[in-house]
Amino acid sequence: MINSIAKKSLVLALLATIGFTAVAQERVYVIDQRDVVAKSGFGLCWRTGYWTPAAAAADKAGCECDKDLLPKAACEPKAPAQPQGPAKPAAAVKPTGEKVTVAADALFDFNKAVLRPEGKAKLDELVSKAKAIKLEVILAVGHTDRIGGDAYNQKLSEKRAAAVKEYLVAKGIEANRVYTEGKGEKQPVTAGKCGKSEAKTKALIACLQPDRRVDIEVIGTK
């Protein structure tokens, strides 16, 4: 017991002789009068009785003495904040639009609004294009030739546009992305080319074929 007390007294006396002091509870390492941590001959820091891993992390000498015991983030120098320049404008999103005019005869039988197999194949191509972009909207506008009454042609153009929408929705296009409209015979593309005869001859039906169409426009962004 006496020897133990004597040894402790000797250590304290030696430390006092060379100017080291264990001061202040918040310091967990023995420091000298220059505020330098006292180290053993093996380069190890002298710890005080207040040392714990948590306390070492809070001590300014913790990283110097016990870096391996502390969280990595506590001992890594923080990167200097980069000066913030003017914000870079976001890359412009390029809108894309593709308008496809499909002959109604390719989609429907003459004077009908039921899609033909060939018409479905053409619409399948359009669905593939729509799914390759961030789709905004698809516009389907039906048209007819001038043969027949105005009211009848208007209704036929609307039915054909609706048939196109129904098929596109069945293929996975959201219904609220597809807008339809019927223009009847109001927007012919053969104006003045087929004469003024109203007789439903084969020649007139063939001449007016371009008017029987569905304009489909796909709008979105890539």
SVG drawing of the C-alpha trace seen along z (x, -y; Angstrom):
<svg xmlns="http://www.w3.org/2000/svg" viewBox="-78 -35 89 42">
<polyline fill="none" stroke="black" stroke-width="0.4" points="0.0,0.0 2.8,-2.4 4.8,-1.5 1.7,-2.2 1.2,-5.6 4.9,-6.4 4.8,-5.4 1.8,-7.7 3.5,-10.5 6.6,-10.0 4.8,-10.2 3.0,-13.3 6.2,-14.9 7.9,-14.1 5.1,-15.6 5.1,-18.7 8.9,-18.9 8.7,-19.0 5.8,-21.4 2.8,-19.0 -0.6,-19.5 -3.8,-17.6 -6.2,-20.5 -9.9,-21.2 -12.4,-18.4 -13.2,-19.0 -9.6,-18.1 -9.2,-14.4 -5.4,-14.4 -2.5,-15.7 -1.2,-18.9 1.8,-21.1 2.0,-24.8 2.2,-25.3 -1.2,-23.5 0.7,-20.6 -0.4,-17.1 2.1,-15.1 3.2,-11.8 5.0,-8.7 8.2,-7.6 6.2,-5.5 4.2,-8.6 1.1,-7.7 -0.9,-10.6 -1.3,-10.6 -5.0,-10.3 -6.6,-11.8 -9.2,-10.0 -11.9,-11.9 -11.1,-10.1 -13.9,-8.3 -14.4,-7.8 -17.2,-10.4 -15.1,-12.9 -12.2,-12.3 -14.3,-13.2 -15.1,-16.6 -11.4,-17.3 -9.5,-19.3 -6.6,-16.8 -8.8,-13.8 -8.0,-13.4 -4.3,-13.7 -4.3,-11.1 -7.1,-8.7 -8.0,-9.1 -8.6,-5.4 -11.2,-5.4 -13.2,-8.4 -15.8,-8.6 -14.2,-9.2 -16.2,-12.3 -15.0,-13.9 -11.3,-13.9 -11.7,-14.7 -11.1,-18.3 -14.3,-19.9 -14.1,-20.9 -14.2,-24.7 -17.5,-25.9 -17.4,-26.6 -18.4,-30.1 -21.9,-30.0 -22.0,-31.4 -25.1,-32.3 -27.4,-29.3 -27.1,-27.5 -30.3,-27.4 -31.9,-24.0 -31.4,-22.3 -34.2,-23.1 -36.6,-20.3 -37.1,-19.9 -40.7,-19.5 -41.5,-17.1 -44.5,-16.9 -45.3,-14.5 -48.4,-14.8 -49.5,-11.8 -52.2,-11.8 -53.7,-8.4 -56.1,-7.8 -59.5,-6.8 -59.7,-4.1 -56.6,-2.6 -58.3,-2.6 -61.9,-1.9 -64.0,-0.4 -65.8,-2.9 -68.5,-4.7 -67.7,-2.8 -66.2,-3.6 -65.0,-0.1 -61.2,0.2 -59.8,2.6 -56.8,4.9 -54.6,2.8 -55.7,-0.3 -54.9,1.3 -51.4,2.0 -50.9,-1.6 -52.1,-2.7 -49.8,-0.2 -46.9,-2.1 -48.2,-5.3 -48.5,-3.8 -44.8,-2.8 -43.8,-6.3 -46.0,-7.8 -44.5,-5.5 -41.0,-6.5 -41.5,-10.0 -43.0,-11.8 -46.4,-12.0 -48.4,-15.2 -51.4,-14.7 -52.6,-12.9 -55.0,-14.8 -57.2,-12.7 -59.3,-14.7 -61.6,-12.8 -62.5,-14.1 -64.8,-12.9 -65.3,-13.7 -68.3,-15.8 -70.4,-12.8 -73.5,-12.7 -75.2,-15.2 -73.4,-17.6 -74.9,-16.2 -74.2,-12.6 -70.6,-13.4 -70.1,-15.3 -71.3,-12.3 -69.2,-9.9 -66.0,-11.9 -66.7,-12.0 -67.2,-8.2 -64.0,-7.5 -62.0,-9.8 -63.6,-8.1 -62.7,-4.6 -59.1,-5.7 -59.1,-6.9 -60.8,-3.7 -58.0,-1.6 -55.2,-3.8 -56.6,-3.6 -56.9,0.2 -53.2,0.2 -52.2,-1.6 -52.4,-5.2 -54.1,-7.2 -57.6,-8.2 -57.2,-11.8 -54.2,-12.2 -56.3,-11.6 -58.5,-14.3 -60.9,-13.7 -62.7,-16.0 -64.8,-15.5 -64.6,-18.1 -67.0,-16.3 -66.4,-17.6 -65.4,-21.1 -61.7,-20.8 -61.1,-19.0 -57.7,-18.7 -59.0,-18.1 -60.7,-21.4 -61.3,-22.2 -59.6,-19.0 -62.6,-16.7 -65.1,-18.9 -68.5,-19.8 -70.5,-16.7 -72.3,-15.1 -73.0,-11.9 -71.4,-9.0 -69.4,-7.5 -66.3,-5.4 -64.2,-8.1 -65.5,-10.7 -65.0,-8.4 -61.4,-7.7 -60.7,-11.4 -62.1,-12.4 -60.1,-9.6 -57.6,-12.1 -60.4,-13.9 -61.4,-10.7 -58.7,-10.8 -57.8,-11.0 -55.2,-13.5 -53.3,-12.3 -50.9,-14.5 -48.6,-13.2 -47.2,-15.9 -44.7,-15.4 -41.1,-15.8 -38.0,-13.6"/>
</svg>
